[in-house]
Amino acid sequence: MTEWKCNKCGYILKIDKPPDTCPSCKEKCEFVDVSCYIPDCGSTGVDKRL
């Protein structure tokens, strides 16, 4: 599954396709794909640089 981060509040969702409205801040947000596929990310699978 892909991990998506809300660009307004930072909420992270594990879902195939991000929603139009963030379930946390209830805003219409742009979601950034923060899934990480390199070993440098550790066991979280989230790229903290994003």
N, CA, C and O atoms as a GROMACS GRO file, in nm:
protein
  200
    1MET      N    1   0.083  -0.118   0.000
    1MET     CA    2   0.000   0.000   0.000
    1MET      C    3   0.088   0.125   0.000
    1MET      O    4   0.201   0.124   0.050
    2THR      N    5   0.035   0.229  -0.056
    2THR     CA    6   0.106   0.356  -0.062
    2THR      C    7   0.078   0.437   0.063
    2THR      O    8  -0.033   0.431   0.118
    3GLU      N    9   0.177   0.512   0.109
    3GLU     CA   10   0.159   0.600   0.224
    3GLU      C   11   0.152   0.743   0.174
    3GLU      O   12   0.242   0.790   0.104
    4TRP      N   13   0.044   0.812   0.210
    4TRP     CA   14   0.019   0.948   0.165
    4TRP      C   15   0.019   1.042   0.285
    4TRP      O   16  -0.036   1.009   0.390
    5LYS      N   17   0.082   1.159   0.270
    5LYS     CA   18   0.091   1.257   0.378
    5LYS      C   19   0.018   1.385   0.336
    5LYS      O   20   0.043   1.438   0.228
    6CYS      N   21  -0.069   1.434   0.422
    6CYS     CA   22  -0.141   1.558   0.397
    6CYS      C   23  -0.041   1.674   0.401
    6CYS      O   24   0.039   1.685   0.493
    7ASN      N   25  -0.047   1.761   0.300
    7ASN     CA   26   0.049   1.871   0.295
    7ASN      C   27   0.011   1.985   0.390
    7ASN      O   28   0.088   2.080   0.404
    8LYS      N   29  -0.105   1.978   0.454
    8LYS     CA   30  -0.146   2.083   0.548
    8LYS      C   31  -0.121   2.045   0.693
    8LYS      O   32  -0.064   2.123   0.770
    9CYS      N   33  -0.164   1.924   0.732
    9CYS     CA   34  -0.153   1.886   0.874
    9CYS      C   35  -0.051   1.776   0.900
    9CYS      O   36  -0.015   1.752   1.015
   10GLY      N   37  -0.003   1.708   0.794
   10GLY     CA   38   0.097   1.604   0.812
   10GLY      C   39   0.041   1.465   0.841
   10GLY      O   40   0.118   1.372   0.865
   11TYR      N   41  -0.090   1.451   0.840
   11TYR     CA   42  -0.153   1.321   0.866
   11TYR      C   43  -0.112   1.221   0.758
   11TYR      O   44  -0.109   1.255   0.640
   12ILE      N   45  -0.079   1.098   0.797
   12ILE     CA   46  -0.036   0.995   0.703
   12ILE      C   47  -0.140   0.885   0.694
   12ILE      O   48  -0.186   0.832   0.795
   13LEU      N   49  -0.177   0.851   0.570
   13LEU     CA   50  -0.273   0.744   0.542
   13LEU      C   51  -0.204   0.632   0.467
   13LEU      O   52  -0.118   0.658   0.382
   14LYS      N   53  -0.238   0.508   0.497
   14LYS     CA   54  -0.192   0.393   0.421
   14LYS      C   55  -0.310   0.345   0.339
   14LYS      O   56  -0.397   0.274   0.389
   15ILE      N   57  -0.312   0.384   0.212
   15ILE     CA   58  -0.426   0.356   0.126
   15ILE      C   59  -0.377   0.360  -0.019
   15ILE      O   60  -0.275   0.423  -0.048
   16ASP      N   61  -0.448   0.294  -0.108
   16ASP     CA   62  -0.405   0.290  -0.248
   16ASP      C   63  -0.414   0.426  -0.318
   16ASP      O   64  -0.324   0.463  -0.394
   17LYS      N   65  -0.521   0.499  -0.292
   17LYS     CA   66  -0.542   0.630  -0.355
   17LYS      C   67  -0.588   0.729  -0.249
   17LYS      O   68  -0.679   0.698  -0.173
   18PRO      N   69  -0.526   0.847  -0.241
   18PRO     CA   70  -0.564   0.942  -0.136
   18PRO      C   71  -0.704   1.001  -0.159
   18PRO      O   72  -0.749   1.012  -0.273
   19PRO      N   73  -0.772   1.039  -0.051
   19PRO     CA   74  -0.904   1.100  -0.064
   19PRO      C   75  -0.891   1.248  -0.104
   19PRO      O   76  -0.782   1.304  -0.102
   20ASP      N   77  -1.003   1.308  -0.141
   20ASP     CA   78  -1.002   1.451  -0.173
   20ASP      C   79  -0.993   1.537  -0.048
   20ASP      O   80  -0.932   1.644  -0.049
   21THR      N   81  -1.053   1.489   0.060
   21THR     CA   82  -1.055   1.562   0.186
   21THR      C   83  -0.980   1.483   0.292
   21THR      O   84  -1.000   1.362   0.306
   22CYS      N   85  -0.894   1.549   0.366
   22CYS     CA   86  -0.816   1.483   0.472
   22CYS      C   87  -0.908   1.444   0.588
   22CYS      O   88  -0.986   1.527   0.636
   23PRO      N   89  -0.900   1.318   0.634
   23PRO     CA   90  -0.983   1.276   0.747
   23PRO      C   91  -0.942   1.341   0.880
   23PRO      O   92  -1.021   1.340   0.975
   24SER      N   93  -0.822   1.395   0.888
   24SER     CA   94  -0.775   1.456   1.012
   24SER      C   95  -0.813   1.604   1.022
   24SER      O   96  -0.879   1.644   1.118
   25CYS      N   97  -0.772   1.684   0.924
   25CYS     CA   98  -0.798   1.829   0.932
   25CYS      C   99  -0.925   1.871   0.859
   25CYS      O  100  -0.965   1.988   0.866
   26LYS      N  101  -0.989   1.776   0.788
   26LYS     CA  102  -1.115   1.800   0.716
   26LYS      C  103  -1.102   1.904   0.605
   26LYS      O  104  -1.202   1.962   0.562
   27GLU      N  105  -0.979   1.929   0.559
   27GLU     CA  106  -0.955   2.025   0.451
   27GLU      C  107  -0.938   1.950   0.319
   27GLU      O  108  -0.904   1.832   0.317
   28LYS      N  109  -0.961   2.021   0.210
   28LYS     CA  110  -0.930   1.966   0.078
   28LYS      C  111  -0.780   1.989   0.060
   28LYS      O  112  -0.736   2.103   0.044
   29CYS      N  113  -0.702   1.881   0.062
   29CYS     CA  114  -0.556   1.890   0.065
   29CYS      C  115  -0.491   1.819  -0.052
   29CYS      O  116  -0.552   1.735  -0.119
   30GLU      N  117  -0.366   1.854  -0.074
   30GLU     CA  118  -0.284   1.777  -0.167
   30GLU      C  119  -0.212   1.674  -0.082
   30GLU      O  120  -0.156   1.707   0.022
   31PHE      N  121  -0.213   1.548  -0.127
   31PHE     CA  122  -0.142   1.443  -0.056
   31PHE      C  123  -0.014   1.410  -0.129
   31PHE      O  124  -0.013   1.400  -0.252
   32VAL      N  125   0.095   1.393  -0.053
   32VAL     CA  126   0.226   1.362  -0.108
   32VAL      C  127   0.256   1.215  -0.079
   32VAL      O  128   0.235   1.167   0.032
   33ASP      N  129   0.305   1.143  -0.180
   33ASP     CA  130   0.343   1.003  -0.163
   33ASP      C  131   0.474   0.999  -0.085
   33ASP      O  132   0.578   1.040  -0.136
   34VAL      N  133   0.469   0.949   0.039
   34VAL     CA  134   0.588   0.940   0.123
   34VAL      C  135   0.634   0.796   0.141
   34VAL      O  136   0.716   0.767   0.229
   35SER      N  137   0.582   0.706   0.058
   35SER     CA  138   0.626   0.567   0.064
   35SER      C  139   0.774   0.562   0.029
   35SER      O  140   0.821   0.636  -0.057
   36CYS      N  141   0.845   0.477   0.096
   36CYS     CA  142   0.988   0.468   0.072
   36CYS      C  143   1.024   0.323   0.039
   36CYS      O  144   0.983   0.230   0.108
   37TYR      N  145   1.099   0.307  -0.065
   37TYR     CA  146   1.135   0.174  -0.111
   37TYR      C  147   1.285   0.146  -0.102
   37TYR      O  148   1.335   0.053  -0.164
   38ILE      N  149   1.355   0.228  -0.023
   38ILE     CA  150   1.499   0.206  -0.006
   38ILE      C  151   1.526   0.166   0.140
   38ILE      O  152   1.452   0.208   0.229
   39PRO      N  153   1.629   0.088   0.165
   39PRO     CA  154   1.658   0.043   0.302
   39PRO      C  155   1.688   0.157   0.400
   39PRO      O  156   1.674   0.137   0.521
   40ASP      N  157   1.728   0.275   0.352
   40ASP     CA  158   1.760   0.386   0.441
   40ASP      C  159   1.642   0.432   0.526
   40ASP      O  160   1.662   0.499   0.628
   41CYS      N  161   1.522   0.398   0.487
   41CYS     CA  162   1.403   0.442   0.561
   41CYS      C  163   1.376   0.354   0.683
   41CYS      O  164   1.290   0.387   0.765
   42GLY      N  165   1.445   0.245   0.694
   42GLY     CA  166   1.423   0.158   0.809
   42GLY      C  167   1.294   0.080   0.796
   42GLY      O  168   1.245   0.056   0.686
   43SER      N  169   1.240   0.041   0.909
   43SER     CA  170   1.122  -0.046   0.907
   43SER      C  171   0.990   0.031   0.891
   43SER      O  172   0.886  -0.030   0.869
   44THR      N  173   0.993   0.165   0.900
   44THR     CA  174   0.869   0.241   0.892
   44THR      C  175   0.812   0.244   0.752
   44THR      O  176   0.690   0.245   0.735
   45GLY      N  177   0.898   0.246   0.650
   45GLY     CA  178   0.850   0.257   0.513
   45GLY      C  179   0.814   0.400   0.475
   45GLY      O  180   0.769   0.423   0.363
   46VAL      N  181   0.833   0.496   0.566
   46VAL     CA  182   0.802   0.636   0.539
   46VAL      C  183   0.930   0.715   0.525
   46VAL      O  184   1.021   0.703   0.607
   47ASP      N  185   0.938   0.794   0.419
   47ASP     CA  186   1.056   0.877   0.397
   47ASP      C  187   1.039   1.007   0.477
   47ASP      O  188   0.962   1.094   0.437
   48LYS      N  189   1.110   1.020   0.589
   48LYS     CA  190   1.098   1.134   0.680
   48LYS      C  191   1.146   1.264   0.615
   48LYS      O  192   1.117   1.373   0.666
   49ARG      N  193   1.218   1.255   0.505
   49ARG     CA  194   1.267   1.374   0.437
   49ARG      C  195   1.156   1.449   0.365
   49ARG      O  196   1.172   1.565   0.328
   50LEU      N  197   1.042   1.382   0.346
   50LEU     CA  198   0.930   1.445   0.275
   50LEU      C  199   0.830   1.504   0.370
   50LEU      O  200   0.730   1.560   0.328
   0.00000   0.00000   0.00000
